[in-house]
Amino acid sequence: MTDSIESDILSAENAIHARGSSQDGWRSASNFGNVTRLHESAVCAKVSQLIEKLELLIALSKERHFGRAAEACGVTQPTMSTSLKQLEEYLGVMLVQRGSRFVDFTPEGERTLEWARRIVGDVRGMRQEISTLKEGLSGELRIAAIPTVLGMVGSLTTPFRERHPNVRFKIVSCTSSAVLGLLENLEVDAGLTYVDNEPVGKVRTIPLYNESYRLLTSPNGMFGDRKQVTWAEVGKIPLCLLTPDMQNRRIIDRALLAAGTAAQPTLTSNSVIVLYTHVKTGRWSTVMPAKLADTLGFSEAVRAIPIVDPLITYGVGLVIPQRDPMTSLVAELVDVAREVGPSLEV
């Protein structure tokens, strides 16, 4: 990749040929071994630097800004710019459209980015696999989850940790599109999201359970004494709901629209906890997945009433990269998910 590495390799090759002209020198096993080791060391260094440049490219795709990408990778911006130019020279194409700032990736850059994610992901997976063989399953398992499934994450992490106490967990809450973005850029190992509603892209899915919906309201509120309500009736109630960037909100909006009505939110938030604390007062109403409502647990001041006509369900599942073999951590998570999935149905 760099002149110094290529020079080392060339020097090693020249040394081999030079010793080949001297019968006594070439037949020396120690000399041959030294030259071979020099050649192998230079090649390994070249591969390592290539991977580092691919990681910089992935960081740039996330940050869309040279300075922030450099900071995220722990390098200076000049170092990053030089590395990307070297990568472009190596491939013989322009990867990034530049102005005074980052503009976008070229078509060749987008394609290179796909390969970068695959290569870097495989290298990380290989390192993790070797570490597991030496020391057993350990490290950090990173999971991104949409807010409405956070209540069931413990159903996966608890049995996982019982089997592998040396594994740590990092759980982040975000939108369904962000889950897929984090997964694509290798920032998380797996995601928990809807799997049969909006497109999920190039991922492998492991279904867990079907999500149905409840009207959470005061027993004294509108329809609060009912055993069930219709979506058309829900549309008549002022609600507190998640923000429109959340897929759960879009599901609710479509259900109401199909029933000939629309949401009338008096409060919106990207936090389930905010909705929870308002509804818990008994003075607010919302629509919430049945499993989440059961997990949070409400006082007698709140009723969870099934919404029907129609009865709507959407599949929630685990999403992981389309990569074979899976890393050891992801493979174990998949096994746990398949075991506990049937018990998650409400």
CORBELSUL-V427731 format. One record per pair of residues at least 24 apart in sequence whose C-alpha atoms are under 8 Angstrom apart, sorted by the first residue. I is the first residue (numbers start at 0). J is the second residue. D is the distance in whole Angstrom. If there is no record, write none. Layout:
i:j:d
I:J:D
I:J:D
//
This chain:
i:j:d
0:45:6
0:48:7
0:49:7
0:85:7
0:86:8
0:89:7
1:45:8
1:85:8
4:41:6
4:42:8
4:44:7
4:45:7
5:41:8
7:37:8
7:38:7
7:41:6
8:37:8
8:38:6
8:41:6
8:42:7
11:35:8
11:37:6
11:38:6
12:38:8
49:86:8
50:118:8
50:119:7
52:82:6
52:83:7
52:86:7
53:112:8
53:115:5
53:116:8
53:119:7
54:115:7
54:119:7
55:79:7
55:83:8
56:83:7
56:112:7
56:115:8
57:112:7
57:115:7
57:116:7
57:184:6
58:184:8
60:112:8
60:184:8
61:184:7
63:101:7
63:102:8
63:103:8
64:100:7
64:101:6
65:100:7
65:101:6
116:183:7
116:184:7
116:185:7
120:185:7
121:322:8
124:325:7
124:326:5
124:327:8
125:326:8
127:326:7
127:327:7
128:326:6
128:327:6
131:327:7
136:163:6
136:165:7
136:166:7
136:327:7
136:328:7
137:163:7
137:164:8
137:165:5
137:166:4
137:167:7
138:165:7
138:166:5
138:167:6
139:166:6
139:167:5
139:168:5
139:169:7
140:166:7
140:167:6
140:168:5
140:169:6
140:187:8
140:188:6
140:328:7
140:329:8
141:168:6
141:169:5
141:170:6
141:171:8
141:186:8
141:187:5
141:188:5
141:189:7
142:168:8
142:169:6
142:170:5
142:171:6
142:187:6
142:188:6
142:189:5
142:190:5
142:191:7
143:170:6
143:171:5
143:172:6
143:173:7
143:178:6
143:181:8
143:187:7
143:189:7
143:190:5
143:191:6
144:170:7
144:171:6
144:172:5
144:173:6
144:174:8
144:175:8
144:178:7
144:190:6
144:191:5
144:192:6
145:172:6
145:173:5
145:174:5
145:175:6
145:178:7
145:191:6
145:192:6
146:172:6
146:173:7
146:174:7
146:270:7
146:271:6
147:247:7
147:271:7
147:287:8
147:288:7
147:291:6
148:191:7
148:192:7
148:291:7
149:291:8
150:290:8
150:291:6
150:294:6
150:295:7
151:291:8
151:294:8
154:339:7
155:332:7
155:335:6
155:336:6
155:339:7
158:335:7
159:331:8
159:332:7
159:335:7
174:244:7
174:245:6
174:246:7
175:245:7
175:246:6
182:319:7
182:320:7
183:320:7
188:319:7
188:320:8
188:329:7
189:317:7
189:318:6
189:319:5
189:320:7
189:329:7
190:317:6
190:318:5
190:319:7
191:315:7
191:316:6
191:317:5
191:318:6
192:315:6
192:316:6
192:317:7
192:318:7
193:313:7
193:314:6
193:315:4
193:316:6
194:313:8
194:314:6
194:315:6
194:316:6
194:318:8
195:313:7
195:314:6
195:315:8
196:313:7
196:314:8
201:320:7
201:321:7
202:318:6
202:319:6
202:320:5
202:321:5
203:318:6
203:319:5
203:320:6
203:321:5
204:316:6
204:317:6
204:318:5
204:319:7
205:316:5
205:317:5
205:318:6
205:333:7
205:336:8
205:337:7
206:314:7
206:315:6
206:316:4
206:317:6
206:340:7
207:314:7
207:315:6
207:316:5
207:317:7
207:336:7
207:337:7
207:339:8
207:340:4
207:341:7
207:343:7
208:314:6
208:315:6
208:316:7
208:340:6
208:341:7
208:343:6
208:344:5
209:312:6
209:313:5
209:314:4
209:315:6
209:344:7
210:288:6
210:289:7
210:290:7
210:312:5
210:313:5
210:314:6
210:315:7
211:288:6
211:289:6
211:290:8
211:310:8
211:311:6
211:312:5
211:313:7
212:286:7
212:287:6
212:288:4
212:289:5
212:305:6
212:306:6
212:311:7
212:312:8
213:286:6
213:287:6
213:288:6
213:289:6
213:292:8
213:303:6
213:304:5
213:305:5
213:306:5
214:284:7
214:285:6
214:286:5
214:287:7
214:302:8
214:303:6
214:304:5
214:305:6
214:306:6
215:278:7
215:284:5
215:285:5
215:286:6
215:287:7
215:301:6
215:302:6
215:303:5
215:304:6
216:278:7
216:281:7
216:282:8
216:283:6
216:284:5
216:285:7
216:301:5
216:302:6
216:303:7
217:281:5
217:282:7
217:283:7
217:284:7
217:300:6
217:301:5
217:302:6
218:300:7
218:301:6
218:302:6
220:282:8
223:302:7
223:304:8
225:304:7
226:304:6
226:305:7
227:304:5
227:305:5
227:306:6
227:307:7
228:304:7
228:305:7
228:306:5
228:307:6
229:306:5
229:307:5
229:308:5
229:309:7
230:254:7
230:255:6
230:258:6
230:306:6
230:307:7
230:308:7
230:309:7
231:255:6
231:258:5
231:259:7
231:260:6
234:260:6
234:261:6
234:262:6
234:263:7
235:260:8
235:262:8
235:263:8
236:263:7
236:284:8
237:262:8
237:263:5
237:264:6
237:265:6
237:284:7
238:262:7
238:263:6
238:264:5
238:265:6
238:266:7
238:283:7
238:284:5
238:285:5
238:286:8
239:264:5
239:265:6
239:266:5
239:267:6
239:274:6
239:283:7
239:284:6
239:285:5
240:264:6
240:266:6
240:267:5
240:268:7
240:274:7
240:285:6
240:286:7
241:267:5
241:268:5
241:269:5
241:270:7
241:271:7
241:274:8
242:267:5
242:268:5
242:269:5
245:269:7
251:286:8
254:311:8
289:345:7
290:344:8
290:345:6
//
